[in-house]
């Protein structure tokens, strides 16, 4: 009776077993210069080593215990790179992927800790012999000079925002300048109209045509004298704030038939209000 062939020693069986590296992937299709990319090689085991060529002149053989294995890499220059992973030792196979390395995004400009960001006049327009508040907005602490445009100026120093008041004696338009001293930044200038006392007033509304047709523009004349800041409400849910010499002409279109109450009301150094009802058919 014949004997069965002997089994090979266990060491020989292990030598006959080989793994295969079958795929390589990147954690993102693109990365910015200086950003960290994770590269993962996967396949079948056993696999005791993987060689990864990152395409930028750097290639490393990693001693590993098994697949998958993940390694990190940082690219220093923009471009398109082919990443090639290859099994080593008891591991066969090769796989390739690509990654796009983009230029590093420019850093945002540093925020200036002490800066003026805006100026505002209340009321606007101003009125002769009535104080006008000049609101200076910003962040941090600033030393700055306010030039009022009538030959006067004032120096201030302190945390922002700040408010300074000034009274004008003559009705005209003034250029107001807010100039910070270093290290504070943000120079601003704006024009302020100052009207005569009682000279700016809304006196009425003229509407043409009356009645109006749906979808056709209506002309609205805001009657009065001087320059006025005012709010107009068209009665259909729309409105706007304006600051114009009077009389001021507006145009508006009504897209639904009905009766609409059109209102205007002055603000700041202007006075007066008016309203009329418009039928749209």
C-alpha positions in Angstrom: 0.0 0.0 0.0 1.5 3.3 -1.1 2.1 6.2 1.3 0.4 9.7 0.9 2.8 12.4 0.0 4.0 14.4 3.0 2.7 17.9 3.5 5.2 20.7 3.1 6.5 22.3 6.3 4.5 25.2 7.5 7.3 27.7 6.7 7.1 26.5 3.0 3.3 27.0 3.0 3.7 30.6 4.3 6.3 31.3 1.7 3.8 30.2 -1.0 1.2 32.7 0.3 1.5 36.2 -1.1 -0.7 39.3 -0.8 -1.4 41.9 -3.5 -1.7 45.7 -3.3 -4.6 46.5 -5.6 -5.6 50.1 -5.0 -4.4 53.5 -3.7 -6.6 56.4 -2.8 -6.1 60.0 -1.6 -8.2 61.6 1.1 -9.1 64.4 -1.3 -8.8 65.0 -5.0 -7.0 68.3 -4.3 -5.1 69.9 -1.5 -3.6 73.3 -1.0 0.2 73.7 -0.7 1.1 73.0 2.9 -2.0 71.0 3.5 -1.9 67.4 4.8 -3.0 64.6 2.4 -3.7 61.0 3.6 -2.8 58.3 1.1 -4.3 54.8 1.7 -3.0 51.6 0.0 -5.3 48.6 0.1 -5.4 45.0 -1.2 -5.1 41.4 0.1 -2.8 40.1 2.8 -0.2 39.0 3.8 1.6 42.2 3.0 4.6 43.3 5.0 5.8 46.4 3.1 4.4 49.1 0.8 6.4 51.5 -1.4 4.7 54.8 -2.0 6.0 57.3 -4.6 4.3 60.7 -4.0 5.4 62.1 -7.4 7.2 65.1 -6.0 10.6 63.5 -5.7 9.7 61.8 -2.4 9.2 58.0 -2.3 9.2 55.9 0.9 9.0 52.2 1.7 6.8 51.6 4.7 7.2 48.4 6.8 3.6 47.4 7.7 1.8 44.5 9.3 -1.1 44.3 6.9 -3.2 46.2 4.3 -4.8 48.7 4.3 -2.2 51.2 5.4 -2.6 54.9 5.5 0.3 57.5 5.4 0.3 61.3 5.4 2.2 63.6 3.1 2.6 67.4 2.6 3.2 68.9 -0.8 5.4 72.0 -1.0 4.6 73.1 -4.6 1.4 73.3 -6.7 0.9 70.9 -9.6 -0.7 67.6 -10.6 1.1 64.6 -9.1 0.8 60.9 -9.8 0.9 58.8 -6.6 2.2 55.2 -7.2 1.9 52.5 -4.5 3.6 49.1 -5.0 3.7 46.0 -2.8 7.1 44.8 -1.5 8.4 41.6 -0.1 5.6 39.1 0.2 3.2 41.5 -1.5 2.7 42.0 -5.2 0.8 44.5 -7.2 0.9 48.2 -8.1 -1.8 51.0 -8.2 -1.8 54.7 -9.2 -3.9 57.7 -8.4 -3.6 61.5 -9.0 -3.9 64.5 -6.8 -4.1 68.2 -7.7 -2.1 70.6 -5.4 -3.3 74.2 -5.6 -1.5 77.4 -4.7 -1.9 78.2 -1.0 -4.8 80.6 -0.5 -3.6 84.1 0.3 -3.9 84.9 4.0 -6.6 87.5 4.7 -5.2 91.0 5.5 -4.7 91.4 9.2 -7.5 93.1 11.0 -6.4 96.6 12.1 -7.2 96.6 15.9 -7.8 100.3 16.0 -9.7 101.7 13.1 -12.6 104.1 12.1 -15.1 102.3 9.9 -17.9 104.9 9.3 -19.3 108.3 10.1 -23.0 109.2 10.4 -24.9 112.6 10.8 -28.0 113.0 12.9 -30.1 114.7 11.7 -29.3 114.7 8.0 -29.7 117.3 6.6 -28.8 119.5 9.5 -30.6 122.7 10.5 -29.0 126.1 11.2 -28.4 126.8 14.9 -29.4 123.2 15.8 -26.7 120.7 16.9 -25.8 118.0 14.5 -24.5 114.7 16.0 -21.5 113.2 14.2 -21.3 109.5 15.1 -17.9 108.0 14.5 -18.0 104.2 14.4 -15.1 101.7 14.6 -13.2 99.4 16.9 -10.4 99.8 19.4 -9.2 103.2 20.7 -8.5 106.1 18.4 -7.1 109.6 18.5 -8.7 111.6 15.7 -9.6 115.1 14.5 -13.0 116.1 13.2 -12.9 119.0 10.7 -16.4 120.4 10.5 -15.9 122.3 7.2 -16.8 125.7 8.6 -13.3 126.5 9.8 -13.7 124.7 13.1 -12.2 121.4 14.2 -12.1 119.2 17.4 -9.7 116.6 18.6 -10.9 113.4 20.4 -9.2 110.4 21.9 -10.9 107.4 23.3 -12.6 104.0 22.7 -14.8 103.8 19.6 -17.6 104.5 18.9 -17.5 108.3 19.7 -20.0 111.1 19.2 -19.3 114.8 18.8 -21.9 117.5 18.2 -21.5 120.7 16.2 -23.8 123.6 15.4 -23.6 125.4 12.1 -24.5 129.1 11.7 -24.9 129.3 7.9 -27.1 127.2 5.6 -24.9 125.6 3.0 -23.1 122.3 2.3 -20.1 121.4 4.4 -17.4 118.8 3.9 -16.8 117.0 7.2 -13.5 115.1 7.6 -12.6 112.6 10.3 -8.8 111.9 10.3 -7.3 109.4 12.7 -3.8 109.7 14.1 -1.4 106.6 13.8 -1.6 103.8 14.8 -5.4 104.2 14.3 -6.6 103.9 10.6 -9.6 104.8 8.5 -9.9 108.3 7.3 -13.5 109.4 6.2 -15.0 112.5 4.6 -18.6 113.2 3.8 -20.8 116.1 2.7 -23.4 117.5 5.1 -26.1 119.8 3.9 -27.3 122.4 6.5 -30.6 124.0 5.8 -32.2 127.3 7.0 -34.4 127.0 10.0 -37.9 126.2 8.8 -36.8 126.4 5.2 -37.1 122.7 4.4 -40.7 121.4 4.3 -42.9 119.0 2.5 -46.2 120.7 1.5 -48.1 118.2 -0.6 -48.4 115.4 -3.1 -49.3 115.5 -6.8 -50.2 112.2 -8.6 -50.6 111.7 -12.3 -52.7 110.0 -13.6 -55.6 109.7 -11.2 -57.1 107.1 -11.4 -54.3 104.9 -12.7 -54.1 101.7 -14.7 -52.7 98.4 -13.6 -49.1 97.9 -14.9 -48.6 101.5 -16.0 -46.2 103.9 -14.2 -47.6 106.5 -12.0 -45.8 109.8 -11.5 -45.6 111.1 -7.9 -44.4 114.6 -7.2 -43.4 115.4 -3.6 -44.1 119.1 -3.3 -42.2 121.4 -0.9 -39.2 123.7 -0.5 -35.5 123.1 0.4 -33.9 119.7 0.7 -35.6 116.9 2.6 -34.9 113.5 3.9 -38.2 111.7 3.9 -39.9 108.3 3.7 -42.4 107.4 1.0 -44.9 104.6 1.5 -46.5 103.6 -1.8 -49.4 101.7 0.0 -48.7 98.4 -1.7 -46.1 97.1 0.8 -43.3 99.0 -0.9 -41.5 102.1 0.3 -38.2 103.9 0.2 -36.1 106.5 2.0 -34.9 109.5 0.0 -33.0 112.7 0.5 -33.6 115.1 -2.3 -34.2 118.8 -3.1 -37.9 119.5 -3.3 -40.0 119.2 -5.4 -38.9 115.5 -6.0 -40.4 113.3 -8.7 -40.8 109.5 -8.3 -42.4 106.8 -10.5 -44.1 103.6 -9.3 -46.0 100.8 -10.9 -49.0 99.1 -9.3 -49.7 95.5 -10.5 -53.0 94.9 -8.8 -56.2 96.9 -8.9 -57.3 98.6 -5.7 -57.1 101.8 -3.6 -53.7 102.7 -2.3 -52.9 105.3 0.3 -49.6 107.0 -0.6 -47.8 108.7 2.3 -44.7 110.8 2.7 -43.2 112.0 6.0 -40.2 114.2 6.5 -37.3 113.4 8.9 -34.2 115.1 10.2 -34.1 118.8 9.6 -37.1 118.7 7.2 -40.7 119.1 8.3 -44.1 118.1 7.0 -46.1 115.2 5.8 -48.7 114.5 3.2 -50.9 111.7 1.9 -53.3 110.9 -1.0 -55.4 108.0 -2.0 -54.9 106.6 -5.5 -57.4 104.3 -7.3 -55.8 101.7 -9.6 -58.1 100.0 -12.1 
